[in-house]
Each structure stands twice: as structure tokens, then as C-alpha cells.
Amino acid sequence: MSNNVNNAIEKLSTKLRYYKYCMAALVILSIFVFFSTQGNKVSVGKFSFLDPSRVFLDQDSYLINIQELRTYLHGLEDKYPDSLSIYYEQINSGSNISVNKDLRLFPASLSKLVQAIIISKKVEEGTLSWDKRLATKPEDLSSDSGELYKTIGEKSLTVGELLKELLVNSDNTAQNIFRRHLDVEDYLKFQDQTGLLDLYNEKGFISAKEYTRLLRVLYTSSYLDPEHSEKILKYMAEATFHDYLSQGIPSEIKFAHKYGENVEQFIFADSGIVYVPGKPYMITVMIKGKDFSPETRAWATGLMKEISTVAYMVSN
């Protein structure tokens, strides 16, 4: 009786394995047929020298003609040769535009993104954990950006909570707490491992083009694990700051970005990935004003809106 039951179970198991293999093969075949019949999409395995992701994108996703935007931006380059740095790139095609590509400006809070990536890497390596609580010292408190200084007192927050404050609210108190857990070697290691050796010059200044490469590191998840790249980009998309480039992008379009301002250096900056369906692009705009007066900030805000509006119009 026992042998009969065992034999029956074995036969049933064999049939189930067979059905599973058949279903898996059917799914694979369906995917193959689907992508092989997608009009101007590339068939699976047909072009072995092409980017494998080309299978999933049709020709319309590769925006190449951006001459209208190029003409507009180069007009700004002639007008603001020493105070405006812009970089734009279509992610799928690589088509790009640089404005004053060698002009380097103070990064302001754009530097918080580098800090967020290094902190996330330390979590991956086990030096930190998202649940680890970091103590707050009186010298960490800052009212320059963010509201954390009002409520944190001498309490400790977790690394995960501080990272969210850093990116969503661009909080300077969170930045100062993290600074005590990083050193120069951490930044040099990051630049060496990502190949972003020209990110900063000797003064710590950046260009729009070099900074935009940082966005690609996140988008491709080439440095961090996918879950951590996703976490950072998600927080960037939840940023509470909606001036500058956000003004030219429809609210339903995701915009993962980091902005920066600096009163002493008269800096107004914004940088991020615009997730236009099928045609995502990266854009960084850095402006150095003549001062940080309300009038100058209003001018910089208006210029950002204009640039972003034209970039989105051409890219969509």
C-alpha cells in the first residue's frame, strides 16, 4: 500500500515538473514572438553587437534631433558666458548639449547627493545600517535649509531617517550629522570607483556636465545595489522643493532631482532626471547671480522655468 502511494506521488511530481517546464518554455517563446513582431523594435538575438536594452525600446524612444533646444541653449551661452552652466542629455540616445561646459561653480546643496550615495554604500558594506541611530550634537543644528533643527534637539535619528531628510527636504542638520561619519578618503574612494575623477576641481567646484554623470550612476545602478539606487531616486522624486526646473515639467511627470542654493556664492542650481515615458532625460542648470537679492532669485527662478519648459517641449 505504501509503495503504491509513493509511486503515485512520484508520478504526480514528475507530471508537475513537466508542466512547469512546458509553461516556462511557453512564456519564453511568447516573449520571443512578442519582441520579434514589434515593428521597429529589434528582434531578440538578431543583432548580437547591439545594446541588449534595444530589444525593449522602439525607434521613437531614441530622440536624436534636439537642434531646437541646442539653438536656444547656445543663445544663453553667448548671453551668460561666466554665470551659467547647463548640461542636457537624452538617456536612450546619448544626444546631449553642453553650455559653458568648462565653467565650474560652487555646488551648494547639490553635494548632498554625493553624500547620500556614499552613506548608502557604507550600508551595503556593513559599516552602517539603515536602523543605526546617529547622535545629534549642538554644532550639527542648522537653520539654513530644512526644519530638522527645530525638532531634533539632542535626539538620535536612524541613518534611513536622516537620508530621507537629506534628500526630500535638503536638510542641513542631517548633512552635518552625516559629515561626522565620513572623511576625505570616503569621497576619494567614491570618485575612484565610479570614475568621476573630474567631479570636483581643487576648489571643490563642479560643472553641470560632470555633475550630471552622477545621475547616470544612479539611473544605471552601476555603483549601488538597485534597491539603494532606487531608494535615493525615489526620495529625490519626493523633494518638497518645486521651484526652478520643476516649474517647466508637468506635475504628472516624475522628476527625481536635487536643488541647491548658496547665499555667499550667489548660487542657484537644480539637477535631475525627467521621466518622460519612453524618452527620459537628464538636465542640470547652475546659475551664479550678481547677488542673492529677491530680485536676482526671481530672475534665476524665471530663467530655470524657461530652460526647463523648452527642454521638456523638445523632449516630449
C-alpha positions in Angstrom: 0.0 0.0 0.0 2.8 2.4 1.0 4.7 1.6 -2.2 1.6 2.3 -4.4 1.1 5.7 -2.7 4.8 6.6 -3.1 4.7 5.6 -6.8 1.6 7.7 -7.3 3.2 10.7 -5.6 6.3 10.2 -7.7 4.3 10.1 -11.0 2.4 13.2 -9.9 5.6 15.0 -9.1 7.0 14.1 -12.5 3.9 15.4 -14.3 4.0 18.7 -12.3 7.7 19.2 -13.2 6.9 18.5 -16.8 4.0 21.0 -16.8 6.3 23.6 -15.1 8.9 23.2 -17.8 6.3 23.4 -20.5 4.9 26.6 -19.0 8.3 28.2 -18.7 9.1 27.3 -22.3 5.8 28.8 -23.4 6.5 32.0 -21.6 9.9 32.3 -23.1 8.5 31.6 -26.6 5.8 34.2 -26.1 8.3 36.8 -25.1 10.4 35.9 -28.2 7.4 36.1 -30.5 6.3 39.4 -29.0 9.6 41.2 -29.4 10.2 39.7 -32.8 7.0 41.2 -34.1 7.2 44.7 -32.6 7.5 46.7 -35.8 10.7 48.8 -35.5 11.9 47.1 -32.3 14.9 44.8 -32.6 14.3 41.1 -32.5 15.9 39.0 -29.7 19.2 37.6 -30.7 19.2 39.0 -34.2 21.8 41.7 -33.6 24.4 40.5 -31.3 26.5 43.6 -31.4 23.8 46.0 -30.2 22.8 47.2 -26.8 20.6 44.4 -25.3 18.1 47.0 -24.0 17.4 48.0 -27.6 15.0 45.0 -27.6 12.7 46.8 -25.3 12.7 50.2 -27.0 11.2 51.2 -30.3 12.8 53.8 -32.6 10.6 56.6 -31.3 12.3 56.3 -27.9 15.6 57.4 -29.3 15.2 61.2 -29.6 18.1 62.4 -31.7 17.1 65.7 -33.2 17.4 68.3 -30.4 18.6 71.1 -32.6 15.8 73.5 -31.5 16.9 73.1 -27.9 20.6 73.3 -28.9 20.0 76.6 -30.7 18.1 78.0 -27.7 20.7 77.0 -25.1 23.7 78.2 -27.1 22.0 81.5 -27.3 22.0 81.6 -23.5 25.7 80.6 -23.6 26.5 83.7 -25.6 24.5 85.8 -23.2 25.8 84.4 -19.9 29.4 83.1 -20.6 30.6 83.3 -17.0 27.5 82.7 -14.9 25.5 79.8 -16.5 26.4 76.1 -16.8 24.0 73.7 -18.3 24.1 70.1 -19.4 21.2 68.2 -21.1 21.3 64.5 -22.2 18.8 62.1 -23.7 19.3 58.9 -21.8 18.4 56.5 -24.5 20.2 58.0 -27.4 23.0 59.9 -25.6 22.2 63.1 -27.6 23.5 65.9 -25.4 24.1 69.7 -25.2 26.7 71.5 -23.0 26.5 75.2 -22.2 29.8 76.6 -20.8 31.0 73.1 -20.3 34.2 74.1 -18.6 32.6 76.7 -16.2 32.8 75.4 -12.6 30.6 76.8 -9.8 30.2 76.2 -6.1 27.9 73.1 -5.8 25.9 74.3 -2.8 23.4 71.6 -1.7 24.0 69.5 -4.9 26.8 68.0 -2.9 24.3 66.3 -0.6 23.6 63.8 -3.4 27.2 62.6 -3.3 27.0 62.3 0.5 23.8 60.2 0.1 25.4 57.8 -2.3 28.5 57.3 0.0 26.3 56.8 3.0 24.3 54.2 1.1 27.5 52.4 0.1 28.5 52.2 3.7 25.2 50.5 4.4 25.9 48.0 1.7 29.4 47.3 3.0 28.1 46.9 6.6 29.8 49.9 8.1 26.4 51.5 8.7 22.9 50.1 8.7 19.6 51.9 8.0 18.4 51.2 11.5 21.6 52.5 13.2 20.9 55.7 15.3 23.3 58.6 14.9 23.6 61.0 17.8 23.0 64.8 17.3 25.4 67.3 18.6 24.6 71.0 19.2 27.0 72.0 16.4 25.0 69.9 13.9 21.9 72.0 14.1 21.4 74.3 11.1 18.6 76.6 10.1 20.0 77.3 6.6 17.9 74.5 5.0 15.3 72.1 6.3 13.3 72.0 9.5 15.0 69.2 11.4 16.9 71.7 13.7 13.5 72.7 15.2 12.6 69.3 16.5 15.6 67.0 16.8 17.2 68.6 19.8 19.8 66.1 21.1 17.8 63.1 19.9 19.2 60.5 17.6 17.7 59.5 14.2 18.3 56.4 12.2 20.5 56.5 9.1 17.4 55.8 7.0 15.5 58.7 8.6 18.4 61.1 8.1 18.9 60.1 4.4 15.2 60.9 3.7 15.6 64.3 5.4 18.7 64.9 3.4 17.1 64.3 0.0 13.5 65.1 0.5 14.0 68.3 2.5 17.6 69.1 1.7 18.2 69.3 5.4 21.5 70.8 6.5 21.2 69.3 10.0 21.1 65.8 8.5 24.0 66.7 6.3 26.1 67.8 9.3 25.3 64.6 11.2 26.4 62.5 8.3 29.6 64.6 7.9 30.9 63.3 11.2 30.8 59.8 9.9 32.6 60.5 6.6 36.1 61.6 5.8 38.1 62.6 2.7 39.1 59.0 1.9 35.4 58.1 1.5 35.0 60.8 -1.2 38.2 59.8 -2.9 37.2 56.1 -2.9 33.8 57.1 -4.4 35.3 59.1 -7.2 37.9 56.4 -7.9 35.3 53.5 -8.0 32.8 55.5 -10.2 35.4 57.0 -12.5 34.2 60.5 -11.6 37.7 61.8 -11.0 36.8 65.2 -12.5 33.7 65.7 -10.5 35.4 68.4 -8.3 38.2 70.7 -9.1 40.8 71.8 -6.5 38.4 74.3 -5.1 35.6 71.8 -4.8 33.6 73.4 -7.6 31.7 71.4 -10.2 30.4 71.8 -13.8 26.9 70.9 -14.9 28.2 68.2 -17.3 30.4 66.4 -14.7 27.6 66.5 -12.1 25.1 65.0 -14.5 27.3 61.9 -14.8 26.3 61.4 -11.1 22.7 61.0 -12.2 23.7 58.2 -14.6 25.5 56.4 -11.8 22.1 56.2 -10.0 20.0 55.6 -13.1 22.1 52.6 -14.2 22.7 51.5 -10.6 26.3 51.0 -11.6 27.7 51.8 -8.1 25.0 50.9 -5.6 22.7 47.9 -5.5 19.4 48.5 -7.3 17.4 48.8 -4.1 19.6 51.6 -2.8 19.8 53.5 -6.1 16.0 53.2 -6.3 15.7 54.5 -2.7 17.8 57.6 -3.5 15.9 58.4 -6.7 12.6 57.8 -5.0 13.5 60.3 -2.3 14.7 62.8 -4.9 11.3 62.5 -6.7 9.6 63.3 -3.4 11.6 66.5 -2.9 9.5 69.3 -1.3 11.2 72.0 -3.4 9.2 72.8 -6.6 10.8 76.0 -7.8 13.4 76.1 -10.5 13.3 73.2 -13.1 10.1 71.7 -11.7 8.1 74.6 -13.0 8.6 73.6 -16.6 7.7 69.9 -16.1 4.0 68.7 -15.8 3.1 67.5 -12.3 2.2 64.1 -13.6 5.8 63.5 -14.9 8.2 62.1 -12.3 11.2 64.4 -11.7 14.0 63.0 -9.4 16.1 66.0 -8.6 18.4 67.8 -6.2 18.4 71.6 -5.9 21.0 73.8 -4.3 21.3 77.5 -3.2 24.2 79.4 -1.6 23.8 82.9 -0.2 27.5 83.7 -0.1 28.3 82.4 -3.6 25.0 83.6 -5.1 24.3 80.1 -6.5 21.0 78.8 -7.8 21.1 75.2 -9.1 18.9 72.2 -9.9 19.7 68.8 -11.4 17.7 65.7 -12.1 16.2 63.0 -14.2 12.9 63.8 -16.0 11.0 60.5 -16.6 9.2 61.3 -19.8 7.6 58.0 -20.8 10.0 56.2 -23.2 12.2 59.3 -23.5 13.8 60.1 -20.1 16.4 62.8 -20.0 18.8 64.4 -17.5 19.3 68.1 -17.0 21.5 70.2 -14.8 21.3 74.0 -14.6 23.7 76.1 -12.4 23.4 79.9 -12.2 25.7 82.4 -10.5 23.8 85.6 -9.8 25.2 89.0 -9.2 23.9 88.8 -5.6 21.3 86.9 -3.7 18.7 89.5 -3.5 15.0 88.7 -4.1 15.2 90.3 -7.5 18.1 88.1 -8.5 16.5 85.0 -7.2 13.3 85.8 -9.1 15.4 86.2 -12.3 17.1 82.9 -11.7 13.8 81.2 -11.0 12.3 82.6 -14.2 15.3 81.5 -16.3 15.1 78.0 -14.8 11.5 77.8 -15.7 12.1 78.9 -19.2 15.0 76.5 -19.8 13.0 73.6 -18.3 9.9 74.4 -20.4 11.8 74.4 -23.6 13.8 71.2 -22.7 10.5 69.4 -21.9 8.8 70.6 -25.0 11.6 69.3 -27.3 12.0 66.1 -25.4 8.3 65.1 -25.2 
